[in-house]
Amino acid sequence: MTVTKGVFNSDHQRDYLKHILHLQQVSSPVATTALAEAMGVAPSSVTDMLKKLSRKGYINYRPYHGITLTGEGEKEAIKAVRRHRIVERFLTDMLGFEWHEAHEEALAFEHNISDEVERRMYVACNKPTVCPHGYPIPSSVEDTIVSGVPLYSLEPGQIARVVSVEDDEPDLLRFMDSLGIKPGVRIKVDGKDPFKGPMQAEIDSKKRTIGWHLANQVYVDKVS
């Protein structure tokens, strides 16, 4: 197969690489159906894009065998993830956007800034290490791995600090905010109902009830 490399000139292709990177950390090789679901597109559209990315040397792809990033694809994916998270940080820290607004706002223009603008945003925000949602601002694949365990894995009496939240959905982030759940916040688990029932917790001296689904999207480091 002939590999055609050159300037990476497709925002859409870059978004695919970001999703492949994320899914690859969960299960590798990445299934085409999993990628289609994550991108919110039809499997046939995914197949066409995968062929283009493969020809450019950004992925290893064979039908029915899954997808993995090549070294070059990994490099582009990391670069895209880093820029997105720096822009999110700039929007919240410098322009006053709420964390539930930052993801969508960043998507709207992150592809249209230069490397120098990205660098200056990073410096203006005092070289942050994480985005507003607690995800690392990466320089390598190792930097993209989120530490911590799901909040729901904690038992009554345990205390933890929120590291990150897994969802970029604005309504869910807004709801988390109403409960006081944000990176850096301490949570004490008071109780947990059986059979995937809700958990009872204390956040900022307030009693809260957190459902199973939400508690599994909040990652924490145990304090005790």
Secondary structure as GFF3:
##gff-version 3
##sequence-region A 1 224
A	DSSP	alpha_helix	11	24	.	.	.	ID=ss1
A	DSSP	alpha_helix	32	39	.	.	.	ID=ss2
A	DSSP	alpha_helix	43	55	.	.	.	ID=ss3
A	DSSP	beta_strand	59	62	.	.	.	ID=ss4
A	DSSP	beta_strand	66	69	.	.	.	ID=ss5
A	DSSP	alpha_helix	71	93	.	.	.	ID=ss6
A	DSSP	alpha_helix	99	109	.	.	.	ID=ss7
A	DSSP	three_ten_helix	110	112	.	.	.	ID=ss8
A	DSSP	alpha_helix	115	124	.	.	.	ID=ss9
A	DSSP	three_ten_helix	141	144	.	.	.	ID=ss10
A	DSSP	beta_strand	149	150	.	.	.	ID=ss11
A	DSSP	three_ten_helix	151	153	.	.	.	ID=ss12
A	DSSP	beta_strand	159	165	.	.	.	ID=ss13
A	DSSP	alpha_helix	170	179	.	.	.	ID=ss14
A	DSSP	beta_strand	186	192	.	.	.	ID=ss15
A	DSSP	beta_strand	199	203	.	.	.	ID=ss16
A	DSSP	beta_strand	206	210	.	.	.	ID=ss17
A	DSSP	alpha_helix	212	215	.	.	.	ID=ss18
A	DSSP	beta_strand	218	222	.	.	.	ID=ss19
###
